Amino acid sequence: MKKTTKEAFADLANRYTRMSNEEKVKVRDALTAFTGVSRDAVRDWFANRHFPVGVPFIKLRHALIGLGYRIQTFEEMPEALRYMSTLVAHDVVKVKDTYSKIGYPTTDAFIRPLTEGVKAPVPLPERMRRIEALCGGYRKELEAAWSLETEHWKLNGETRYSKPAVSHASATGEETVGLLEVLSGAHALATVGIPLLEKLLSEETGVEGRREFRDAFGVEKLFRFSNLQYRFTKLLNAVRSEKAKELFEQEFSSIT
């Protein structure tokens, strides 16, 4: 096992120096196709003039895993981050379309936890829950990617690698992230509202107390609140992801 992606690549680069020119071209072409960078960039990697960062780094790491390397720093990452790294590497999840849904201000902030080293912070609990929820909607794609990586796709010009197709059902992951944004506000609302509602509906309040509440609150506002509550309940019932249901239970367990 290699400790880092850089060490694993150094081992591959050492093997690369002993390859024929034809083999070197096939290796560079395969890495170019997988990582999405230029042939010149890959050539610079092997010449030790430059090492990738950001998404190309993540893609290179998964290419090395596909070649049979075990990378300690990756295996020690939290499970949800390994899943997200896999989805990014295989182009199932696009960073530019995802970072804000997770709650990050920039793409760089989203990518940083998916890399390695002391500058790779673990996301805050709320962001981690959103990452888990999003990954939960891409189980088929993850399984396809893992299958390709564990079978060790070959850098020999006849690679069996093909990027996993994104199924329609995978939209559930994004729906779940959207739901979590709602739940963040709903949690605060419920924390304040539940004690008041319990008091309002108690026998102690009585009919007269509820009439005073209605008059003070206003019939129009009560109707609007009732309508929004109905629509919110429909949204919750529409969630198909089991992971989202689990997160929902976790979100509200402290107030029930």
N, C-alpha and C positions, 0 to 999 in steps of 0.2 A: 504494500500500500504506500502511495505517495502522500505526503502531508498536505501539499498545496497543488493547485492547478499549474502553477509555474514549474514546480518540480516534475510533475507528470509530463508537461510539454517539453522540458529539458531532456527527459528520457527519450521522447519521441524524436526530438531534434538530433539527438545522438545517433539514433537509428537511421534518421534521414540522411546523415552524412555518408552512410555506407550504401545508400541506394544508387541504382543507375539513374541516369538523367531521365529516362522514360518513367521510371517509378516515381521520381521526384515530381514530375509534372502531374502525374495522376494524384499524388497526395495533395499537392497544392490546389488542383482543380476541385478535388472533393471537399477540402476545407473551405475553399472559396464559395462553393455552392451551398454548403451548410451554414456558414457564418454570415454570408451576405456581404462580405468585404471584397476589395479588389485583389487580384492576383499579386499585385505589387505589395500590398499590405501583408499578405500571407508570406511572401518571400522575405519581407523585413522581419517577420516573427522568427523565421528560421535562421536569419542572419544575426539575430540578437540585437537588431537596431531599434526595435520597438516591440512592446507587448500590449495586447488589446486591453481596453477598459470598457465598462458599461455593458451593453447588450452583446457586442462581439466577444467579450470575455466570458459571459455566461454561455454563449453558444459554443465557444471553444472548449469550455469545461465539459459540456455534455457530449461533444464530439470525442473527447478523450475517454469519457465514461463508456461511450459506445465502442471504443477501441479496446476496452477491457481494463482500463485503469480504474483503480479505486482511490478516491481522493478523500482524505481524512477530514479536511476542513468542510467539505460539502456534506459528508455523512453525519457530521456533528451539528449541522444546522437544524433548527426546529423543523418538524415535519412539514408544516404549512409553507415554509419558505423553500424547502426542497421541491414541493409540488409547484409552487409559483415559478421557481427557476426553470423547471421542466417545461411548463406551459409557455414561458417566454422564449426559451431556447428553440422550441419546435414551432414557433410562430402561431400558436393557438391564441395566445393573449398578446395584444399589442400594447406596448408601454404607454404610448401617447393617448390611447383610448381608456386606459385603466387607472393611471396614477391618481387622478382626482376622485375617482369612485372609492378608492381605498382610504382617501383622506390626506394624501400627500400634496404639498404645495407645488412640487416640481417633479419632473421625470427622474432627475438625478437622485432626489430624496427617496423615491420609490425603488430605484435600482440598487442603492447602496446596501441595504440589508441582504440583497441577493448575491452579493459578492463575498469577499473573504477578508480576514484580518481584523485588527483592532478597530478599524474605522467602519466596520459593518455592524451597526447597532441593531438590536432586536426591536421590532416595531412595538409601539404602545399597545396595550391590550385591546382597545377598540379597533385599531388598524389590523391587528392579528386576527380578530374575529371576522373582519370583512375579507381578509385574504382567505381564511378557511372557508367562508361561505362561497366566495367566487370559485375557488378550486373544487368545491363540492359539486358544482354544476358541470364540471368537465371530467367526470370519472372515465368515460369512454376514451377521451383523447389522452388522458394520463396513462391509462392501461396500454394504449397503442404505442405511446412514446417509450414506456418502460420495456415493452416487448422488443422494440427495435434496439434499445440500448443494451438489454441483457443478452440479445442474440449477437451483439457485437458486429455492427455494420462495418464493412471492410473498406479501407481506403486503397482500392486497387483498380479504380476505374470502372468497376462493376458493382458498385455499392448497392445493397438492397434497401437503402434508406429512402423513405418517402415520408413527407411530413403528414401528421395525422389530419384527416378531414375534420372540420368542426361541425358537429351535428346540430340540428335545430334545437334539440332539447337542452343544449348547453347554455342557451340564453337564460336558463334558470339561475345560473350563477350571478349574472348581472342583475336579474330581478331581485335576488336575495340581497345584494349590496344596496340596491335602492331601498329595500325594505328596512335594512339596518339603519339607514339615515333617518327614516321615519321613526323607528323604534327609539332612537336616541332622544328625540323630543318627546315621544310618547311616554318614556320612562319617567321623565321629569314631570310631565302632566299627570301621570297616574299617581306619582308619589304625593303630589299636592292634592289631587282631586279625589282620590279614594276615601280618605277620612271625611271630607266634606260631604261626599255622596252618601256614605254610610250614615252620617248624622242626619242628612236630609230624609233618607228613606226609613229611618228608625221610627218605631211607634211613638217615641217621645216627642218627635217633631209634630206629628199629627197633620190633619188636613189643613188646619189654620196656618201652621208653619209653612207648609208647602205653597199655600196660596200667597203668603207674604213673599216667599222666594220668587215665585212666578212674576208677581207684580214688580219686584225690585229688579229682576233680571231682564224682563221684557219678553213677550211672546215671540217676537220675530227672532231674537237671538236664540231662544230655546229651540225654535224650529230649525234654525241653521245648525246649531250644535247637534241636534238629533240626526239631521241629514248627513253631516260629516262623520258622525259616529257610525252610521249605517254603511257609508262608503268605505271607511277604514276597516270595518269588520269584513266587508267583501274582499278587500285587498289581502287581508291576512288569510282568509279562506282560500284565496287563489294561489297561494304559494305552494309549489309542488315539491320543493327540495326538502328532504328529510333533515338536512343539515340546518336549513333555515328554521325549521320547527324546533330543533334542539336549541339553537341560538335564541329563539323567541322565549323558550322556557327559562333559559339561563338569565335572560334580560329581565324577566319579571319575577323570578323566584324570590328576590329580596323584598318584594312588596305584597306578596300574596300570603 
